[in-house]
Amino acid sequence: MTSTEQTLSTHGAPGDRRRWFALAIVMTAAFMDLVDVTIVNIAIPSIQRDAGASVSQIQWITAGYALAFAAGLITGGRLGDIHGRRRLFLLGIGGFTLASALCGFAVNPEMLVASRVLQGGMAAMMVPQVLSIVHATFPAHERGKVFGMFGAVVGLGAVSGPLLGALLTEWNLFGLEWRPIFLINLPVGVLAWLLGRRFITESKAPKAMKLDLVGVALVSLGLLMLLYPLTRGRELGWPLWGYVSMAGALGVFAALVVFERRKAARDGSPLIELSLFKVKSFAAGIAVQTVFGIALGIFFLVWTLYMQIGLGWRPLRAGLTGVPFSLAVSTAAGLSVQKLVPRFGRKVLQAGALIMGVGVLVYLWEAHRYGQSIASWQMALPLVVMGVGMGLIVAPLTDAVLSEVPREHAGSASGLINTVQQMGNALGLGLVSVVFYGEIRDGLTRAQVGPAFVHAFQYALWWVAGIMGAIFLLMSALPKRPAQHVEGAEAPVREPELVH
């Protein structure tokens, strides 16, 4: 028996109470990550006013986090397998807390963007260890209960993030404006780090794969070459170098495929397991996750700008308006996994895409009909419909994508799924300058700003509705009866499915 196995047999035993403390600590970290994304969205208009951030900087405050998170997810998981999940978790949560302090004390928008990129990178070290620690600490028969608790935490984060962000922004604690949305992470992060050192048991993979830093560099470079021109293009008048950069990104991704194929043949430890794409359902599922991430990236940012700048609502009113959506997502997610998917299979996910698309169209109709006089209660119906549709998709989608993947590749595949969703999210945030700000002309008077933002929101909703239609078509390649085997997979799931 190895030393690692001896440690787990002692501290991961069913009678050991330490594992429940460890569970609370890692769930707190996952909760921090989820809340940090939603809390920032609601504070974006306040950051723009107080810090004087430009349109592209506003996009990078959110997209920079998603890009760094996506680029580092698989590497973070592998580092945990090699050097110890407890060690990487503590490094991640310590770095996340430090980056949160840098965000809170940022002296200008440039420092805030850089700190958010660092925060995303540290989250990529922290979050992949969560379910790996659960797998290493809890016996198989207890994991169902643990994952149920985790789902409740995710649902709570989805609801509480916007409200907490709205309250902290409205209260303007100590005259700090939006800064407390980041500073609140400091006491929580320090406490989690101290308790994690005491209660989390170290564990490593019996045979960990090697790092593929070249793969990470190529992925990051390709995304940067694609996203930077998208976010800055409108402000700079769409210069030629932007189109060259975006075209060059395709060459970088092609080089990535060639390199990953050679690395797989050389030492069997590529960043991306290309053989997975030979599985039709997995390839289609990756496309679904990417496109779905784009839709979410577009919607959540423009929705916040629409309510607070277009309609002139205060952050608290905007946060409360989103509560029906979050509750609908959480409720439908639990129902889809426990009751609907086992009975109806793939049709549940396709129904979710259609329902969410219908909700978007209803929202579009209401936004057009009522204009700037629309009330929160009038938004409740389309938001609940959209939330139900989203809930039917997000919870069972990972299982559906993994259904036909060989069990020995389950860990790599699930890490890749979460990575491409984050990449899609970053791409969606980059596209906001095209599908939203592209409809807003320069030199508007104060009276013209509100109607312009309302019109741009309606235009962006057409894009989201079209994307949901594409997702419905892509889902036809998923297996009719997704096998729910992620929980029992021998390889640990890298990162929980978080709704951003």
C-alpha angles and dihedrals in degrees: 000000000000123000090250092053090047091053092050094046089055103041099027094054115127092246095052113105093195091080091064091054088049089051092052091050097050091043089053089055092050089047090052091053094049095044091046091061097046094039092056094051093059092048097049096101090049091050090049092052099041101038097034092234118178124232093262092047090053089053092048093050086067103024094046090059093047093047095050090044092051095045093051103039100092093038090050090053092049093047088055092050091050105037101024132283095238091052093050092043091054091045090050097047092044091051092044090054092048091048089050089055090050089050091050094049097039110144096202141009092263092058090047092053092048091048091050090053089051090048091053091049092051091048087055088058094045108039101052089059093060100080092030089059090047091052092048095046106039128058116240095256091059098047095083090061091044093051090048089055090047091054089053090052091051090050091048090050092051091054100038099043098072092039093049090047091049094049095047091048094046095047092053090204112216088349090291095131108197097354098094090068086073100030092058087072092065102076092036093049095046092049092047091049093051094046092043091058089055105038109027114090118220117246136170135189113264089232113014122194120241123258120265102204092161089057091050090049093050093048092048093046093048093050092046091051089051101041103040095061090044093055097040099032098088094048092048096045095254098287122205093250089063093060090044090052094050091048090047090054088067089056091051092051089049089052088050091056092050093047094046091051091052093045092051089054092045105048107350095241109105122157089235120037098220093188088071090070090066085072103087096209092049094049090049091045092053088052090050092050092048095048092042089053089053091053093050092045091054098041103048096049097044091043090059092046090047095053099041102034103020096043097024094232123160117246094254093055090048091049094049091048089061095054095090089053094052093046091049091051093051094046096046092045092057092044094049096054098040103038117006109042095050088056105034104021119190093005089074092061093045090049088051092055091049094045092049090048091051090049090053091051092049089050089049091052092049093046089052095044100046100029113182093348094067114129130219093246090055089058092052096084098053091040092053091047091049091046093052090050093048092047091053088056109038101053102049099029097089092051091048093051093047096045097099098030115113109259093237089062096046094105095049092044095050091048090052092049093056091043095056091046089056090046089051089050091053090048091050091052089050091051091056088086088059104037097036115016090037087070093052115082123212126256098039120167119233090259091052097050097075097051090043092055091046091052092046090051091054090050091050090051090060088058092049092049091050091050091052089054090053090049090053090055094046091052091066087079093058118099114273091230110033112209112230099220105128094099093055097042114128092222112069120249106249102215137004120250104260125188108222 
